Amino acid sequence: MHRNEHEGTLHGPTRFVLVALTLAGLVTATACGGAEAPAPEPEPAAEEPAAEEPMDASPRVYFISPVEGSTVTSPVHLMFGAENFVIEPVGEGEIHEGAGHHHVGIDTDCLPAGEIIPEAEPWVHFGDASAMIDMQFEAGEHRVCLQIGDGEHRTLEGLSATVTFTVE
């Protein structure tokens, strides 16, 4: 069977008649109050930038878990976070502005700014820049202090947090 290379397309008078009938139908429908052609969709309005609320760019540390006042089981999963501050490994004791590492004090108060955090109980150092640990706690209420220390383990102003929880 030989196929015409133009098979499936309309040519000549047939195409002209079809186009004319289509246009006539559109004109008649519009003139007689038939279905109106849809109005073009409006261009989307440019979104105005949301008013940004001033953010406090001060560095801070906090407990992700456990949640303040929660009741947990041992081992307790301690996880901490930091904002606007770089958590880095200790290295060779270098001090980098805006950087340090976590320490937790178990059932003790946080230390004043500028003090060296002891490398002994009740303090746990995270010199590898980790931000979590699972620890065994006896049943009862506990208070844990999270404190940032620089490359010399010296506490930094305003970079401490505490959480109190009860172990079942």
Buried (B, 14 or more C-beta within 10 A) or exposed (E): EEEEEEEEEEEEEEEEEEEEEEEEEEEEEEEEEEEEEEEEEEEEEEEEEEEEEEEEEEBBBEBEBBEEEEEBEEEBEBEBBBEEBEBBEBEEEEEEEEBBBBBBBBEBEBBEEEEEBBEEEEBBBBBEBEBEBEBEBEEEEBEBBBBBBBBEBBBBEEBBBBBEBBBE
